[in-house]
Amino acid sequence: MPSSWPGTEILTKPAPAWLPDAILDLNLLRVFIWYVAILFLISLTLRIRFYLSIYSIARYVAEACPSVFRLVHEHWFLCVRDRFLTLVGLYGGILVAYLLVSRLVWPAASVSVRDLADADPALLVGQVGLFGLMIATDWVLVSQTSVVDKNRIIQDLAFAERWLGGKVYSVLDMLGRWNPIRNYADNLTAQTMVWFNVLFRGSVRSMIVQTVLRVFVGSSLFISNALLHPG
């Protein structure tokens, strides 16, 4: 069929791209690394209020509540019970592994949307699914950032300090371990330490889940690169 015949130009034109070339040729590993960096800044911004509240409470106890501070010193171990240190160690190991591969291994690789689509559309769908799972998990966990009622806690601490340092407490102190004020303050301090333990363990678990997902997504992209560009 002569190419000059009417309508033949439609048959000879390449099919239109389903995405712009700029997106098709993006290095997904670099996009992933930038995503993690940006999410870290967003997460830190959202959690800064929580960190400042905890710091303010700790500083207030140390400076203005010597009696409460002594009780906190007696119950500090409740903050690290229930395998809290194990969780911290696990998170530290996963984080070190992630930092090493993300700085030393992944930047040398390159895999794009076009590479995945040309090799196997199912591979592209799988990667998109992993990205979606990671992003959804990140935003759910970040949106659940704990909020501490700093003013209420400081009021409770000041109330406890007044009783522990008051004349009534001095009179009842002769009762020793049966001193009702001492027992009440002691129990309240222990409950607060347990609450902090639950809060910290939940936070570490969230960070473990996020980091494991990132290692998995980054590794899957790196493996895809190795399969698509052997040698």
mmCIF file of the C-alpha atoms, coordinates in Angstrom:
data_MODEL
# 
_entry.id   MODEL 
# 
loop_
_atom_site.group_PDB 
_atom_site.id 
_atom_site.type_symbol 
_atom_site.label_atom_id 
_atom_site.label_alt_id 
_atom_site.label_comp_id 
_atom_site.label_asym_id 
_atom_site.label_entity_id 
_atom_site.label_seq_id 
_atom_site.pdbx_PDB_ins_code 
_atom_site.Cartn_x 
_atom_site.Cartn_y 
_atom_site.Cartn_z 
_atom_site.occupancy 
_atom_site.B_iso_or_equiv 
_atom_site.pdbx_formal_charge 
_atom_site.auth_seq_id 
_atom_site.auth_comp_id 
_atom_site.auth_asym_id 
_atom_site.auth_atom_id 
_atom_site.pdbx_PDB_model_num 
ATOM 1   C CA . MET A 1 1   ? 0.000  0.000  0.000   1.00 0.00 ? 1   MET A CA 1 
ATOM 2   C CA . PRO A 1 2   ? 1.590  3.298  -1.037  1.00 0.00 ? 2   PRO A CA 1 
ATOM 3   C CA . SER A 1 3   ? 2.327  5.511  1.937   1.00 0.00 ? 3   SER A CA 1 
ATOM 4   C CA . SER A 1 4   ? 0.764  8.438  0.094   1.00 0.00 ? 4   SER A CA 1 
ATOM 5   C CA . TRP A 1 5   ? -2.704 6.969  0.126   1.00 0.00 ? 5   TRP A CA 1 
ATOM 6   C CA . PRO A 1 6   ? -5.189 8.778  2.359   1.00 0.00 ? 6   PRO A CA 1 
ATOM 7   C CA . GLY A 1 7   ? -5.340 7.425  5.907   1.00 0.00 ? 7   GLY A CA 1 
ATOM 8   C CA . THR A 1 8   ? -2.030 5.547  5.830   1.00 0.00 ? 8   THR A CA 1 
ATOM 9   C CA . GLU A 1 9   ? -0.406 8.163  8.087   1.00 0.00 ? 9   GLU A CA 1 
ATOM 10  C CA . ILE A 1 10  ? -2.642 6.924  10.924  1.00 0.00 ? 10  ILE A CA 1 
ATOM 11  C CA . LEU A 1 11  ? -1.207 3.410  10.591  1.00 0.00 ? 11  LEU A CA 1 
ATOM 12  C CA . THR A 1 12  ? 2.402  4.572  10.569  1.00 0.00 ? 12  THR A CA 1 
ATOM 13  C CA . LYS A 1 13  ? 2.194  6.872  13.610  1.00 0.00 ? 13  LYS A CA 1 
ATOM 14  C CA . PRO A 1 14  ? 3.510  5.415  16.888  1.00 0.00 ? 14  PRO A CA 1 
ATOM 15  C CA . ALA A 1 15  ? 0.956  4.725  19.593  1.00 0.00 ? 15  ALA A CA 1 
ATOM 16  C CA . PRO A 1 16  ? 0.607  7.637  22.040  1.00 0.00 ? 16  PRO A CA 1 
ATOM 17  C CA . ALA A 1 17  ? 2.444  7.229  25.349  1.00 0.00 ? 17  ALA A CA 1 
ATOM 18  C CA . TRP A 1 18  ? 0.173  6.430  28.286  1.00 0.00 ? 18  TRP A CA 1 
ATOM 19  C CA . LEU A 1 19  ? 2.315  8.665  30.528  1.00 0.00 ? 19  LEU A CA 1 
ATOM 20  C CA . PRO A 1 20  ? 4.651  11.606 29.773  1.00 0.00 ? 20  PRO A CA 1 
ATOM 21  C CA . ASP A 1 21  ? 8.248  10.609 29.058  1.00 0.00 ? 21  ASP A CA 1 
ATOM 22  C CA . ALA A 1 22  ? 9.429  12.558 32.109  1.00 0.00 ? 22  ALA A CA 1 
ATOM 23  C CA . ILE A 1 23  ? 7.421  10.214 34.368  1.00 0.00 ? 23  ILE A CA 1 
ATOM 24  C CA . LEU A 1 24  ? 8.137  7.046  32.397  1.00 0.00 ? 24  LEU A CA 1 
ATOM 25  C CA . ASP A 1 25  ? 11.894 7.636  32.660  1.00 0.00 ? 25  ASP A CA 1 
ATOM 26  C CA . LEU A 1 26  ? 12.013 8.554  36.371  1.00 0.00 ? 26  LEU A CA 1 
ATOM 27  C CA . ASN A 1 27  ? 14.492 6.553  38.432  1.00 0.00 ? 27  ASN A CA 1 
ATOM 28  C CA . LEU A 1 28  ? 12.103 4.980  40.953  1.00 0.00 ? 28  LEU A CA 1 
ATOM 29  C CA . LEU A 1 29  ? 14.856 4.289  43.470  1.00 0.00 ? 29  LEU A CA 1 
ATOM 30  C CA . ARG A 1 30  ? 15.750 7.977  43.593  1.00 0.00 ? 30  ARG A CA 1 
ATOM 31  C CA . VAL A 1 31  ? 12.065 8.880  43.866  1.00 0.00 ? 31  VAL A CA 1 
ATOM 32  C CA . PHE A 1 32  ? 11.788 6.421  46.753  1.00 0.00 ? 32  PHE A CA 1 
ATOM 33  C CA . ILE A 1 33  ? 14.815 7.871  48.578  1.00 0.00 ? 33  ILE A CA 1 
ATOM 34  C CA . TRP A 1 34  ? 13.470 11.421 48.165  1.00 0.00 ? 34  TRP A CA 1 
ATOM 35  C CA . TYR A 1 35  ? 10.049 10.305 49.389  1.00 0.00 ? 35  TYR A CA 1 
ATOM 36  C CA . VAL A 1 36  ? 11.548 8.869  52.577  1.00 0.00 ? 36  VAL A CA 1 
ATOM 37  C CA . ALA A 1 37  ? 13.519 12.082 53.216  1.00 0.00 ? 37  ALA A CA 1 
ATOM 38  C CA . ILE A 1 38  ? 10.465 14.311 52.699  1.00 0.00 ? 38  ILE A CA 1 
ATOM 39  C CA . LEU A 1 39  ? 8.266  12.099 54.865  1.00 0.00 ? 39  LEU A CA 1 
ATOM 40  C CA . PHE A 1 40  ? 10.863 12.239 57.636  1.00 0.00 ? 40  PHE A CA 1 
ATOM 41  C CA . LEU A 1 41  ? 10.649 16.048 57.658  1.00 0.00 ? 41  LEU A CA 1 
ATOM 42  C CA . ILE A 1 42  ? 6.833  15.972 57.651  1.00 0.00 ? 42  ILE A CA 1 
ATOM 43  C CA . SER A 1 43  ? 6.755  13.379 60.432  1.00 0.00 ? 43  SER A CA 1 
ATOM 44  C CA . LEU A 1 44  ? 9.255  15.339 62.522  1.00 0.00 ? 44  LEU A CA 1 
ATOM 45  C CA . THR A 1 45  ? 7.188  18.507 62.097  1.00 0.00 ? 45  THR A CA 1 
ATOM 46  C CA . LEU A 1 46  ? 3.994  16.751 63.186  1.00 0.00 ? 46  LEU A CA 1 
ATOM 47  C CA . ARG A 1 47  ? 5.681  15.123 66.178  1.00 0.00 ? 47  ARG A CA 1 
ATOM 48  C CA . ILE A 1 48  ? 7.662  18.134 67.360  1.00 0.00 ? 48  ILE A CA 1 
ATOM 49  C CA . ARG A 1 49  ? 4.802  19.201 69.621  1.00 0.00 ? 49  ARG A CA 1 
ATOM 50  C CA . PHE A 1 50  ? 4.820  15.794 71.302  1.00 0.00 ? 50  PHE A CA 1 
ATOM 51  C CA . TYR A 1 51  ? 8.595  15.856 71.819  1.00 0.00 ? 51  TYR A CA 1 
ATOM 52  C CA . LEU A 1 52  ? 8.493  19.395 73.232  1.00 0.00 ? 52  LEU A CA 1 
ATOM 53  C CA . SER A 1 53  ? 5.666  18.438 75.618  1.00 0.00 ? 53  SER A CA 1 
ATOM 54  C CA . ILE A 1 54  ? 7.626  15.467 76.975  1.00 0.00 ? 54  ILE A CA 1 
ATOM 55  C CA . TYR A 1 55  ? 10.703 17.660 77.397  1.00 0.00 ? 55  TYR A CA 1 
ATOM 56  C CA . SER A 1 56  ? 8.696  20.368 79.218  1.00 0.00 ? 56  SER A CA 1 
ATOM 57  C CA . ILE A 1 57  ? 7.189  17.825 81.606  1.00 0.00 ? 57  ILE A CA 1 
ATOM 58  C CA . ALA A 1 58  ? 10.568 16.231 82.365  1.00 0.00 ? 58  ALA A CA 1 
ATOM 59  C CA . ARG A 1 59  ? 12.152 19.640 82.949  1.00 0.00 ? 59  ARG A CA 1 
ATOM 60  C CA . TYR A 1 60  ? 9.276  20.733 85.206  1.00 0.00 ? 60  TYR A CA 1 
ATOM 61  C CA . VAL A 1 61  ? 9.592  17.592 87.341  1.00 0.00 ? 61  VAL A CA 1 
ATOM 62  C CA . ALA A 1 62  ? 13.353 18.018 87.687  1.00 0.00 ? 62  ALA A CA 1 
ATOM 63  C CA . GLU A 1 63  ? 13.175 21.717 88.606  1.00 0.00 ? 63  GLU A CA 1 
ATOM 64  C CA . ALA A 1 64  ? 9.909  22.230 90.482  1.00 0.00 ? 64  ALA A CA 1 
ATOM 65  C CA . CYS A 1 65  ? 8.890  18.845 91.888  1.00 0.00 ? 65  CYS A CA 1 
ATOM 66  C CA . PRO A 1 66  ? 11.740 17.360 93.949  1.00 0.00 ? 66  PRO A CA 1 
ATOM 67  C CA . SER A 1 67  ? 9.423  15.015 95.862  1.00 0.00 ? 67  SER A CA 1 
ATOM 68  C CA . VAL A 1 68  ? 7.787  13.741 92.663  1.00 0.00 ? 68  VAL A CA 1 
ATOM 69  C CA . PHE A 1 69  ? 11.221 13.482 91.073  1.00 0.00 ? 69  PHE A CA 1 
ATOM 70  C CA . ARG A 1 70  ? 12.301 11.077 93.824  1.00 0.00 ? 70  ARG A CA 1 
ATOM 71  C CA . LEU A 1 71  ? 9.253  8.915  93.102  1.00 0.00 ? 71  LEU A CA 1 
ATOM 72  C CA . VAL A 1 72  ? 9.990  9.000  89.378  1.00 0.00 ? 72  VAL A CA 1 
ATOM 73  C CA . HIS A 1 73  ? 13.549 7.926  90.119  1.00 0.00 ? 73  HIS A CA 1 
ATOM 74  C CA . GLU A 1 74  ? 12.183 4.944  92.052  1.00 0.00 ? 74  GLU A CA 1 
ATOM 75  C CA . HIS A 1 75  ? 9.884  3.861  89.206  1.00 0.00 ? 75  HIS A CA 1 
ATOM 76  C CA . TRP A 1 76  ? 11.940 4.779  86.124  1.00 0.00 ? 76  TRP A CA 1 
ATOM 77  C CA . PHE A 1 77  ? 12.417 1.093  85.232  1.00 0.00 ? 77  PHE A CA 1 
ATOM 78  C CA . LEU A 1 78  ? 8.693  0.858  84.398  1.00 0.00 ? 78  LEU A CA 1 
ATOM 79  C CA . CYS A 1 79  ? 9.425  2.987  81.314  1.00 0.00 ? 79  CYS A CA 1 
ATOM 80  C CA . VAL A 1 80  ? 11.685 0.296  79.855  1.00 0.00 ? 80  VAL A CA 1 
ATOM 81  C CA . ARG A 1 81  ? 9.860  -2.886 80.821  1.00 0.00 ? 81  ARG A CA 1 
ATOM 82  C CA . ASP A 1 82  ? 7.997  -5.314 78.502  1.00 0.00 ? 82  ASP A CA 1 
ATOM 83  C CA . ARG A 1 83  ? 10.939 -5.704 76.104  1.00 0.00 ? 83  ARG A CA 1 
ATOM 84  C CA . PHE A 1 84  ? 11.128 -1.999 75.320  1.00 0.00 ? 84  PHE A CA 1 
ATOM 85  C CA . LEU A 1 85  ? 14.918 -2.139 75.002  1.00 0.00 ? 85  LEU A CA 1 
ATOM 86  C CA . THR A 1 86  ? 14.590 -5.181 72.734  1.00 0.00 ? 86  THR A CA 1 
ATOM 87  C CA . LEU A 1 87  ? 12.311 -3.188 70.448  1.00 0.00 ? 87  LEU A CA 1 
ATOM 88  C CA . VAL A 1 88  ? 14.755 -0.270 70.436  1.00 0.00 ? 88  VAL A CA 1 
ATOM 89  C CA . GLY A 1 89  ? 17.632 -2.610 69.586  1.00 0.00 ? 89  GLY A CA 1 
ATOM 90  C CA . LEU A 1 90  ? 15.619 -4.238 66.791  1.00 0.00 ? 90  LEU A CA 1 
ATOM 91  C CA . TYR A 1 91  ? 14.707 -0.855 65.367  1.00 0.00 ? 91  TYR A CA 1 
ATOM 92  C CA . GLY A 1 92  ? 18.315 0.297  65.579  1.00 0.00 ? 92  GLY A CA 1 
ATOM 93  C CA . GLY A 1 93  ? 19.518 -2.766 63.648  1.00 0.00 ? 93  GLY A CA 1 
ATOM 94  C CA . ILE A 1 94  ? 16.872 -2.378 60.932  1.00 0.00 ? 94  ILE A CA 1 
ATOM 95  C CA . LEU A 1 95  ? 17.587 1.349  60.665  1.00 0.00 ? 95  LEU A CA 1 
ATOM 96  C CA . VAL A 1 96  ? 21.341 0.787  60.269  1.00 0.00 ? 96  VAL A CA 1 
ATOM 97  C CA . ALA A 1 97  ? 20.686 -1.813 57.564  1.00 0.00 ? 97  ALA A CA 1 
ATOM 98  C CA . TYR A 1 98  ? 18.348 0.573  55.765  1.00 0.00 ? 98  TYR A CA 1 
ATOM 99  C CA . LEU A 1 99  ? 20.802 3.481  55.949  1.00 0.00 ? 99  LEU A CA 1 
ATOM 100 C CA . LEU A 1 100 ? 23.669 1.345  54.623  1.00 0.00 ? 100 LEU A CA 1 
ATOM 101 C CA . VAL A 1 101 ? 21.811 -0.020 51.614  1.00 0.00 ? 101 VAL A CA 1 
ATOM 102 C CA . SER A 1 102 ? 20.097 3.293  50.842  1.00 0.00 ? 102 SER A CA 1 
ATOM 103 C CA . ARG A 1 103 ? 23.429 5.136  50.815  1.00 0.00 ? 103 ARG A CA 1 
ATOM 104 C CA . LEU A 1 104 ? 25.837 2.535  49.430  1.00 0.00 ? 104 LEU A CA 1 
ATOM 105 C CA . VAL A 1 105 ? 23.814 0.131  47.283  1.00 0.00 ? 105 VAL A CA 1 
ATOM 106 C CA . TRP A 1 106 ? 20.559 1.551  45.955  1.00 0.00 ? 106 TRP A CA 1 
ATOM 107 C CA . PRO A 1 107 ? 21.904 4.857  44.488  1.00 0.00 ? 107 PRO A CA 1 
ATOM 108 C CA . ALA A 1 108 ? 24.026 2.866  42.021  1.00 0.00 ? 108 ALA A CA 1 
ATOM 109 C CA . ALA A 1 109 ? 20.915 1.215  40.553  1.00 0.00 ? 109 ALA A CA 1 
ATOM 110 C CA . SER A 1 110 ? 18.369 2.641  38.171  1.00 0.00 ? 110 SER A CA 1 
ATOM 111 C CA . VAL A 1 111 ? 14.931 1.283  37.361  1.00 0.00 ? 111 VAL A CA 1 
ATOM 112 C CA . SER A 1 112 ? 12.183 3.301  35.683  1.00 0.00 ? 112 SER A CA 1 
ATOM 113 C CA . VAL A 1 113 ? 8.473  2.935  35.041  1.00 0.00 ? 113 VAL A CA 1 
ATOM 114 C CA . ARG A 1 114 ? 9.275  2.289  31.383  1.00 0.00 ? 114 ARG A CA 1 
ATOM 115 C CA . ASP A 1 115 ? 11.728 -0.499 32.306  1.00 0.00 ? 115 ASP A CA 1 
ATOM 116 C CA . LEU A 1 116 ? 9.126  -2.281 34.421  1.00 0.00 ? 116 LEU A CA 1 
ATOM 117 C CA . ALA A 1 117 ? 6.306  -1.815 31.925  1.00 0.00 ? 117 ALA A CA 1 
ATOM 118 C CA . ASP A 1 118 ? 8.419  -3.060 29.006  1.00 0.00 ? 118 ASP A CA 1 
ATOM 119 C CA . ALA A 1 119 ? 9.679  -6.089 30.942  1.00 0.00 ? 119 ALA A CA 1 
ATOM 120 C CA . ASP A 1 120 ? 6.402  -7.237 32.482  1.00 0.00 ? 120 ASP A CA 1 
ATOM 121 C CA . PRO A 1 121 ? 3.291  -5.164 33.288  1.00 0.00 ? 121 PRO A CA 1 
ATOM 122 C CA . ALA A 1 122 ? 2.657  -7.440 36.271  1.00 0.00 ? 122 ALA A CA 1 
ATOM 123 C CA . LEU A 1 123 ? 6.013  -6.343 37.707  1.00 0.00 ? 123 LEU A CA 1 
ATOM 124 C CA . LEU A 1 124 ? 4.966  -2.708 37.391  1.00 0.00 ? 124 LEU A CA 1 
ATOM 125 C CA . VAL A 1 125 ? 1.611  -3.413 39.043  1.00 0.00 ? 125 VAL A CA 1 
ATOM 126 C CA . GLY A 1 126 ? 3.380  -5.174 41.907  1.00 0.00 ? 126 GLY A CA 1 
ATOM 127 C CA . GLN A 1 127 ? 5.760  -2.261 42.479  1.00 0.00 ? 127 GLN A CA 1 
ATOM 128 C CA . VAL A 1 128 ? 2.921  0.255  42.375  1.00 0.00 ? 128 VAL A CA 1 
ATOM 129 C CA . GLY A 1 129 ? 1.065  -1.880 44.916  1.00 0.00 ? 129 GLY A CA 1 
ATOM 130 C CA . LEU A 1 130 ? 4.083  -1.921 47.241  1.00 0.00 ? 130 LEU A CA 1 
ATOM 131 C CA . PHE A 1 131 ? 4.494  1.840  46.919  1.00 0.00 ? 131 PHE A CA 1 
ATOM 132 C CA . GLY A 1 132 ? 0.799  2.316  47.682  1.00 0.00 ? 132 GLY A CA 1 
ATOM 133 C CA . LEU A 1 133 ? 1.001  0.054  50.734  1.00 0.00 ? 133 LEU A CA 1 
ATOM 134 C CA . MET A 1 134 ? 4.051  1.924  52.040  1.00 0.00 ? 134 MET A CA 1 
ATOM 135 C CA . ILE A 1 135 ? 2.517  5.358  51.515  1.00 0.00 ? 135 ILE A CA 1 
ATOM 136 C CA . ALA A 1 136 ? -0.822 4.367  53.101  1.00 0.00 ? 136 ALA A CA 1 
ATOM 137 C CA . THR A 1 137 ? 0.953  2.837  56.125  1.00 0.00 ? 137 THR A CA 1 
ATOM 138 C CA . ASP A 1 138 ? 3.202  5.879  56.532  1.00 0.00 ? 138 ASP A CA 1 
ATOM 139 C CA . TRP A 1 139 ? 0.335  8.370  56.510  1.00 0.00 ? 139 TRP A CA 1 
ATOM 140 C CA . VAL A 1 140 ? -1.868 6.292  58.825  1.00 0.00 ? 140 VAL A CA 1 
ATOM 141 C CA . LEU A 1 141 ? 0.939  6.034  61.389  1.00 0.00 ? 141 LEU A CA 1 
ATOM 142 C CA . VAL A 1 142 ? 1.992  9.665  61.044  1.00 0.00 ? 142 VAL A CA 1 
ATOM 143 C CA . SER A 1 143 ? -1.603 10.871 61.441  1.00 0.00 ? 143 SER A CA 1 
ATOM 144 C CA . GLN A 1 144 ? -1.855 8.912  64.712  1.00 0.00 ? 144 GLN A CA 1 
ATOM 145 C CA . THR A 1 145 ? 0.911  10.910 66.371  1.00 0.00 ? 145 THR A CA 1 
ATOM 146 C CA . SER A 1 146 ? 0.245  11.048 70.102  1.00 0.00 ? 146 SER A CA 1 
ATOM 147 C CA . VAL A 1 147 ? -0.763 14.317 71.727  1.00 0.00 ? 147 VAL A CA 1 
ATOM 148 C CA . VAL A 1 148 ? 0.111  14.938 75.371  1.00 0.00 ? 148 VAL A CA 1 
ATOM 149 C CA . ASP A 1 149 ? -2.038 17.239 77.508  1.00 0.00 ? 149 ASP A CA 1 
ATOM 150 C CA . LYS A 1 150 ? 0.984  19.004 78.978  1.00 0.00 ? 150 LYS A CA 1 
ATOM 151 C CA . ASN A 1 151 ? -0.967 21.513 81.063  1.00 0.00 ? 151 ASN A CA 1 
ATOM 152 C CA . ARG A 1 152 ? -3.108 18.813 82.695  1.00 0.00 ? 152 ARG A CA 1 
ATOM 153 C CA . ILE A 1 153 ? -0.075 16.687 83.555  1.00 0.00 ? 153 ILE A CA 1 
ATOM 154 C CA . ILE A 1 154 ? 1.788  19.671 85.021  1.00 0.00 ? 154 ILE A CA 1 
ATOM 155 C CA . GLN A 1 155 ? -1.260 20.557 87.134  1.00 0.00 ? 155 GLN A CA 1 
ATOM 156 C CA . ASP A 1 156 ? -1.395 16.991 88.466  1.00 0.00 ? 156 ASP A CA 1 
ATOM 157 C CA . LEU A 1 157 ? 2.331  17.065 89.223  1.00 0.00 ? 157 LEU A CA 1 
ATOM 158 C CA . ALA A 1 158 ? 2.044  20.386 91.046  1.00 0.00 ? 158 ALA A CA 1 
ATOM 159 C CA . PHE A 1 159 ? -0.884 19.022 93.073  1.00 0.00 ? 159 PHE A CA 1 
ATOM 160 C CA . ALA A 1 160 ? 1.089  15.911 94.027  1.00 0.00 ? 160 ALA A CA 1 
ATOM 161 C CA . GLU A 1 161 ? 4.144  18.000 94.938  1.00 0.00 ? 161 GLU A CA 1 
ATOM 162 C CA . ARG A 1 162 ? 2.090  20.226 97.260  1.00 0.00 ? 162 ARG A CA 1 
ATOM 163 C CA . TRP A 1 163 ? 0.766  17.218 99.143  1.00 0.00 ? 163 TRP A CA 1 
ATOM 164 C CA . LEU A 1 164 ? 4.113  15.439 99.288  1.00 0.00 ? 164 LEU A CA 1 
ATOM 165 C CA . GLY A 1 165 ? 5.814  18.579 100.597 1.00 0.00 ? 165 GLY A CA 1 
ATOM 166 C CA . GLY A 1 166 ? 3.007  19.684 102.929 1.00 0.00 ? 166 GLY A CA 1 
ATOM 167 C CA . LYS A 1 167 ? 2.615  19.532 106.691 1.00 0.00 ? 167 LYS A CA 1 
ATOM 168 C CA . VAL A 1 168 ? -0.040 16.823 106.512 1.00 0.00 ? 168 VAL A CA 1 
ATOM 169 C CA . TYR A 1 169 ? 2.396  14.541 104.739 1.00 0.00 ? 169 TYR A CA 1 
ATOM 170 C CA . SER A 1 170 ? 5.043  15.252 107.377 1.00 0.00 ? 170 SER A CA 1 
ATOM 171 C CA . VAL A 1 171 ? 2.608  14.261 110.132 1.00 0.00 ? 171 VAL A CA 1 
ATOM 172 C CA . LEU A 1 172 ? 1.500  11.111 108.311 1.00 0.00 ? 172 LEU A CA 1 
ATOM 173 C CA . ASP A 1 173 ? 5.059  10.164 107.425 1.00 0.00 ? 173 ASP A CA 1 
ATOM 174 C CA . MET A 1 174 ? 5.346  8.440  110.780 1.00 0.00 ? 174 MET A CA 1 
ATOM 175 C CA . LEU A 1 175 ? 3.043  5.766  109.321 1.00 0.00 ? 175 LEU A CA 1 
ATOM 176 C CA . GLY A 1 176 ? 5.794  4.757  106.958 1.00 0.00 ? 176 GLY A CA 1 
ATOM 177 C CA . ARG A 1 177 ? 4.552  2.575  104.125 1.00 0.00 ? 177 ARG A CA 1 
ATOM 178 C CA . TRP A 1 178 ? 0.953  3.056  105.304 1.00 0.00 ? 178 TRP A CA 1 
ATOM 179 C CA . ASN A 1 179 ? 1.086  6.795  104.634 1.00 0.00 ? 179 ASN A CA 1 
ATOM 180 C CA . PRO A 1 180 ? -1.994 7.279  102.364 1.00 0.00 ? 180 PRO A CA 1 
ATOM 181 C CA . ILE A 1 181 ? -0.567 10.358 100.613 1.00 0.00 ? 181 ILE A CA 1 
ATOM 182 C CA . ARG A 1 182 ? 2.694  8.572  99.887  1.00 0.00 ? 182 ARG A CA 1 
ATOM 183 C CA . ASN A 1 183 ? 0.841  5.494  98.612  1.00 0.00 ? 183 ASN A CA 1 
ATOM 184 C CA . TYR A 1 184 ? -1.452 7.571  96.379  1.00 0.00 ? 184 TYR A CA 1 
ATOM 185 C CA . ALA A 1 185 ? 1.423  9.560  94.874  1.00 0.00 ? 185 ALA A CA 1 
ATOM 186 C CA . ASP A 1 186 ? 3.496  6.406  94.505  1.00 0.00 ? 186 ASP A CA 1 
ATOM 187 C CA . ASN A 1 187 ? 0.688  4.608  92.665  1.00 0.00 ? 187 ASN A CA 1 
ATOM 188 C CA . LEU A 1 188 ? 0.002  7.607  90.408  1.00 0.00 ? 188 LEU A CA 1 
ATOM 189 C CA . THR A 1 189 ? 3.688  7.902  89.493  1.00 0.00 ? 189 THR A CA 1 
ATOM 190 C CA . ALA A 1 190 ? 3.886  4.200  88.679  1.00 0.00 ? 190 ALA A CA 1 
ATOM 191 C CA . GLN A 1 191 ? 0.804  4.462  86.445  1.00 0.00 ? 191 GLN A CA 1 
ATOM 192 C CA . THR A 1 192 ? 2.338  7.429  84.626  1.00 0.00 ? 192 THR A CA 1 
ATOM 193 C CA . MET A 1 193 ? 5.575  5.533  84.003  1.00 0.00 ? 193 MET A CA 1 
ATOM 194 C CA . VAL A 1 194 ? 3.597  2.565  82.634  1.00 0.00 ? 194 VAL A CA 1 
ATOM 195 C CA . TRP A 1 195 ? 1.655  4.962  80.366  1.00 0.00 ? 195 TRP A CA 1 
ATOM 196 C CA . PHE A 1 196 ? 4.905  6.376  79.017  1.00 0.00 ? 196 PHE A CA 1 
ATOM 197 C CA . ASN A 1 197 ? 6.152  2.826  78.448  1.00 0.00 ? 197 ASN A CA 1 
ATOM 198 C CA . VAL A 1 198 ? 3.064  1.957  76.386  1.00 0.00 ? 198 VAL A CA 1 
ATOM 199 C CA . LEU A 1 199 ? 3.406  5.219  74.456  1.00 0.00 ? 199 LEU A CA 1 
ATOM 200 C CA . PHE A 1 200 ? 7.086  4.688  73.687  1.00 0.00 ? 200 PHE A CA 1 
ATOM 201 C CA . ARG A 1 201 ? 6.639  1.028  72.718  1.00 0.00 ? 201 ARG A CA 1 
ATOM 202 C CA . GLY A 1 202 ? 3.835  1.960  70.331  1.00 0.00 ? 202 GLY A CA 1 
ATOM 203 C CA . SER A 1 203 ? 6.007  4.642  68.766  1.00 0.00 ? 203 SER A CA 1 
ATOM 204 C CA . VAL A 1 204 ? 8.954  2.264  68.294  1.00 0.00 ? 204 VAL A CA 1 
ATOM 205 C CA . ARG A 1 205 ? 6.696  -0.426 66.798  1.00 0.00 ? 205 ARG A CA 1 
ATOM 206 C CA . SER A 1 206 ? 5.358  2.108  64.297  1.00 0.00 ? 206 SER A CA 1 
ATOM 207 C CA . MET A 1 207 ? 8.883  3.080  63.283  1.00 0.00 ? 207 MET A CA 1 
ATOM 208 C CA . ILE A 1 208 ? 9.847  -0.587 62.895  1.00 0.00 ? 208 ILE A CA 1 
ATOM 209 C CA . VAL A 1 209 ? 6.877  -1.222 60.581  1.00 0.00 ? 209 VAL A CA 1 
ATOM 210 C CA . GLN A 1 210 ? 7.706  1.865  58.510  1.00 0.00 ? 210 GLN A CA 1 
ATOM 211 C CA . THR A 1 211 ? 11.400 1.004  58.204  1.00 0.00 ? 211 THR A CA 1 
ATOM 212 C CA . VAL A 1 212 ? 10.766 -2.666 57.328  1.00 0.00 ? 212 VAL A CA 1 
ATOM 213 C CA . LEU A 1 213 ? 8.361  -1.609 54.585  1.00 0.00 ? 213 LEU A CA 1 
ATOM 214 C CA . ARG A 1 214 ? 10.932 0.822  53.204  1.00 0.00 ? 214 ARG A CA 1 
ATOM 215 C CA . VAL A 1 215 ? 13.645 -1.825 53.194  1.00 0.00 ? 215 VAL A CA 1 
ATOM 216 C CA . PHE A 1 216 ? 11.255 -4.180 51.401  1.00 0.00 ? 216 PHE A CA 1 
ATOM 217 C CA . VAL A 1 217 ? 10.210 -1.611 48.781  1.00 0.00 ? 217 VAL A CA 1 
ATOM 218 C CA . GLY A 1 218 ? 13.767 -0.437 48.147  1.00 0.00 ? 218 GLY A CA 1 
ATOM 219 C CA . SER A 1 219 ? 15.071 -4.003 47.927  1.00 0.00 ? 219 SER A CA 1 
ATOM 220 C CA . SER A 1 220 ? 12.319 -5.011 45.498  1.00 0.00 ? 220 SER A CA 1 
ATOM 221 C CA . LEU A 1 221 ? 13.272 -2.094 43.226  1.00 0.00 ? 221 LEU A CA 1 
ATOM 222 C CA . PHE A 1 222 ? 16.958 -3.016 43.461  1.00 0.00 ? 222 PHE A CA 1 
ATOM 223 C CA . ILE A 1 223 ? 16.200 -6.660 42.618  1.00 0.00 ? 223 ILE A CA 1 
ATOM 224 C CA . SER A 1 224 ? 14.051 -5.524 39.682  1.00 0.00 ? 224 SER A CA 1 
ATOM 225 C CA . ASN A 1 225 ? 17.017 -3.493 38.429  1.00 0.00 ? 225 ASN A CA 1 
ATOM 226 C CA . ALA A 1 226 ? 19.291 -6.528 38.704  1.00 0.00 ? 226 ALA A CA 1 
ATOM 227 C CA . LEU A 1 227 ? 16.809 -8.650 36.748  1.00 0.00 ? 227 LEU A CA 1 
ATOM 228 C CA . LEU A 1 228 ? 16.271 -6.016 34.046  1.00 0.00 ? 228 LEU A CA 1 
ATOM 229 C CA . HIS A 1 229 ? 19.954 -5.065 33.708  1.00 0.00 ? 229 HIS A CA 1 
ATOM 230 C CA . PRO A 1 230 ? 22.024 -8.194 34.414  1.00 0.00 ? 230 PRO A CA 1 
ATOM 231 C CA . GLY A 1 231 ? 25.724 -7.614 34.588  1.00 0.00 ? 231 GLY A CA 1 
# 
